[in-house]
Amino acid sequence: MEGLEQFIVRAKANCYAGDGATRPPCRPGAHDIGHEDGDWAYLDSYFGGTDFLGQEVVWHTGVPVWAMNYYGRILRPERIDAATAGRVIKQALSDLYREGRFLGGFVFPADLHLYVDRSEGQVASFSGYEVIQMDREAVYRLDYHGGLIRA
């Protein structure tokens, strides 16, 4: 389990948060970013932009072992746009990944915004959400859940 969680953190840091290179989409209309390291492989595949839905999957020796689904959206388009939300999220997640984790409570101030992540569970089974707040009001929200895949 420790090797899995460490790989997930590295993959996430090298993909969306790290502006990883995109790949040809595995499904029409998808945006795909991936990462490999030895026997491990990771793919983040999502649809949309301002409002978006996606899935991350990890394979070990070619077998899917972990996945996470997510849906994010701008709640107050008059207060924040997708580019600003993306910048805040990348800054916050990069800081979180430097701590060697991707779950658990996390708060990150960024300019006039406050990024807040809350989750329950561990890498084997979890759910949570992230929000960006301005003046204590949520202007962006993403819900996520995932865990181990077992045959």
Secondary structure, 3 states (H helix, E strand, C coil): CHHHHHHHHHHHHHCCCCCCCEECCCCCCCEEEEEEECCEEEEEEEEECCCEEEEEEEEECCEEEEEEEEEEEECCCCCCCHHHHHHHHHHHHHHHHHCCCCCCCEEEEECCEEEEEEEEEECCEEEEEEEEEECCEEEEEEEEEEEECCC
